[in-house]
Amino acid sequence: MKGIVFNVLRGMVQDKSGLDSWDRALMATGLDGAYTSLGSYPDQELIRIVNHLAKEAGTSSTTYLRQFGRHACRAMLDSCRHITAQFADSRSLLRALNQIIHPEVRKLYPDSETPDFRVIKESSVMIDLEYASQRSLCSFALGMAAGAVDYFGEKAEISHPVCRLRDDSACILRVHYFPIR
């Protein structure tokens, strides 16, 4: 996992719980926390931190990962407005993850391992994306999709009807859009 992801998590934790909250989480998990943006770190370190933070917050790790994904999406989209300016809505952004967004990520972080998203079904009110990643961070991906919807000021329900963690053959993220009134 790239250090930038840890840094975004640190920012979220500090915003929610105060400046020393990140250091307390690192101490509790036995991690040193020297995460540089360009560095790569074991995925398990992120999971340990998230598990600890979720327990402290009185929520599940999957819920916390989803909240983090939502926060991370907004933070990352804000930091690359030159790229996101070409998208009119979250649907066009989600469609372009593999073709535009992830290649840009790999330019900045050449050894990054980005997930694969494939549109498998689409209608005027919804889009289904197949999510594939060795990390199996589908809750984080759900949060990222919610963050994209937030970013563009849209209304949608995001669900996860099919999941490899529930022994299904794939992970499907469904974004069902509602008209804005």
SVG drawing of the C-alpha trace seen along z (x, -y; Angstrom):
<svg xmlns="http://www.w3.org/2000/svg" viewBox="-37 -22 46 41">
<polyline fill="none" stroke="black" stroke-width="0.4" points="0.0,0.0 1.3,-3.4 2.2,-5.8 -0.1,-8.4 -3.1,-6.2 -1.7,-6.1 -1.2,-9.9 -4.8,-10.5 -6.0,-8.2 -3.8,-10.1 -5.4,-13.4 -8.9,-11.9 -8.1,-10.6 -6.5,-13.8 -9.5,-15.9 -11.9,-13.7 -10.1,-12.9 -7.3,-15.5 -3.6,-15.7 -2.3,-13.1 -5.0,-10.5 -2.8,-9.1 0.2,-8.7 -2.0,-6.9 -3.3,-4.5 0.3,-3.8 1.4,-3.1 -1.6,-0.8 -0.8,1.2 3.0,1.3 3.7,-0.5 6.3,-3.2 4.2,-5.3 7.0,-6.6 4.9,-6.6 6.2,-8.7 3.9,-9.5 6.1,-7.6 6.9,-4.7 5.2,-1.3 4.1,0.5 2.5,3.8 -1.3,3.8 -1.6,5.5 -0.3,2.3 -3.2,0.3 -5.6,3.1 -4.1,3.1 -4.6,-0.6 -8.1,-0.5 -9.1,2.4 -7.8,0.4 -9.5,-2.8 -12.8,-1.0 -12.7,0.6 -12.0,-2.8 -14.9,-4.3 -17.3,-1.4 -17.9,-0.4 -16.9,2.5 -13.8,2.5 -15.8,2.7 -17.8,-0.4 -14.7,-2.3 -13.0,-1.3 -16.1,-2.6 -15.9,-5.9 -12.2,-6.1 -12.8,-5.4 -15.4,-8.2 -13.0,-10.6 -10.0,-9.5 -11.9,-9.9 -12.8,-13.5 -9.3,-14.3 -7.7,-12.7 -10.1,-14.3 -9.5,-17.7 -5.8,-17.2 -6.1,-16.5 -8.7,-18.9 -6.7,-19.1 -7.7,-15.5 -11.2,-15.5 -12.2,-18.7 -12.8,-16.5 -15.7,-14.6 -19.2,-15.9 -20.4,-13.4 -19.4,-10.4 -20.7,-8.0 -18.2,-9.3 -15.4,-9.2 -16.3,-5.6 -16.3,-4.5 -12.8,-6.0 -11.1,-4.5 -9.0,-2.0 -8.5,-4.1 -7.7,-7.5 -7.5,-7.7 -5.4,-4.6 -2.8,-5.4 -2.4,-8.9 -2.0,-7.2 0.7,-5.0 2.5,-8.0 2.8,-9.5 3.4,-6.2 5.0,-3.8 5.0,-0.7 1.4,-1.2 -1.0,1.7 -4.3,0.2 -7.6,2.3 -9.4,3.1 -12.9,1.8 -15.1,3.0 -18.5,1.8 -20.7,4.9 -24.1,3.4 -25.5,-0.1 -28.8,-1.9 -30.1,-5.4 -30.3,-5.2 -27.5,-2.8 -24.1,-1.4 -22.6,1.9 -18.9,2.2 -16.9,5.4 -14.1,4.7 -11.0,6.9 -8.1,6.5 -5.8,8.8 -6.3,6.6 -10.0,7.4 -10.7,3.9 -14.2,3.7 -15.5,1.7 -12.9,-0.9 -13.9,-0.8 -17.6,-1.3 -16.6,-4.4 -14.6,-5.7 -17.7,-5.4 -19.7,-7.2 -17.0,-9.9 -17.2,-10.4 -21.0,-10.8 -20.5,-13.3 -17.9,-15.2 -20.2,-15.8 -23.2,-16.7 -25.3,-13.7 -27.7,-11.5 -27.2,-7.7 -27.4,-4.5 -24.3,-2.4 -24.6,1.3 -22.5,4.4 -24.8,7.2 -22.1,9.7 -18.8,10.1 -15.8,12.4 -15.6,12.1 -19.0,13.7 -17.7,16.5 -19.2,15.1 -17.2,15.3 -16.6,11.5 -17.2,8.2 -19.9,6.0 -20.4,2.4 -23.8,1.0 -24.4,-2.8 -28.1,-3.6 -28.7,-7.2 -31.6,-9.3 -32.8,-12.5 -31.7,-15.7 -34.6,-18.0"/>
</svg>
